[in-house]
Amino acid sequence: MANVVEALVPGGKANPGPPLGPALGPLGINIKDVIDKINEKTKDFNGMQVPVKVIVADDKSFEIEVGTPPTSALIMQEIGIQKGSGEPNTTIVGNLTIPQAAKIARMKKDDILSYELKAAVKEVLGSCVPMGVTAEGMSPQECQKAIDEGQFDDVLAQEAW
């Protein structure tokens, strides 16, 4: 039976210390090989916490599945902030554009519940609300209504889903 180790690791900077090392050590596999493979697969998510799953088979071979970081982490990276607002309804910490939201939606395509880009962008905008991030200079809720009214159809039509 295969053993599965799940952990949140810093993108491109996993190390043999906790949480991976102690979990992988008893399984008798080469930890350095696993760490190198994880860092290679997560280098695009530099500076973010990335969920990884290491599946170790009985013959000591392993497979690595990399998840995508939380939507909030992708939003923070996209607009260049370290953390969301402590008072989201009063303090605004950044502004997300529709093309940036579409980029995040594409990164999360496998994890998102929407079948089309427009709905996926609205889902990303929903994550902006508790973070104190505006969308196209308006509240995320107003921006979602504007998307429903077709205000950004020209921009979203150019974006591939």
Number of C-alpha atoms within 10 A of each C-alpha: 7 13 13 15 15 16 15 17 21 20 22 22 18 24 18 16 9 12 15 21 16 12 16 20 12 8 14 9 16 13 18 12 10 21 18 15 15 26 19 14 16 23 15 11 19 14 14 22 20 22 18 22 16 20 16 20 15 10 9 13 11 17 13 17 12 15 15 19 19 15 21 18 19 22 26 20 16 17 15 12 13 10 14 21 18 13 12 16 13 9 13 17 20 20 21 20 16 21 16 18 23 23 21 19 27 18 15 19 17 11 13 15 11 15 10 11 20 22 17 22 23 23 18 25 27 16 16 26 19 15 22 22 27 22 21 14 13 14 18 24 16 14 22 23 12 14 18 14 10 12 13 16 14 9 11 18 11 9 14 9 15
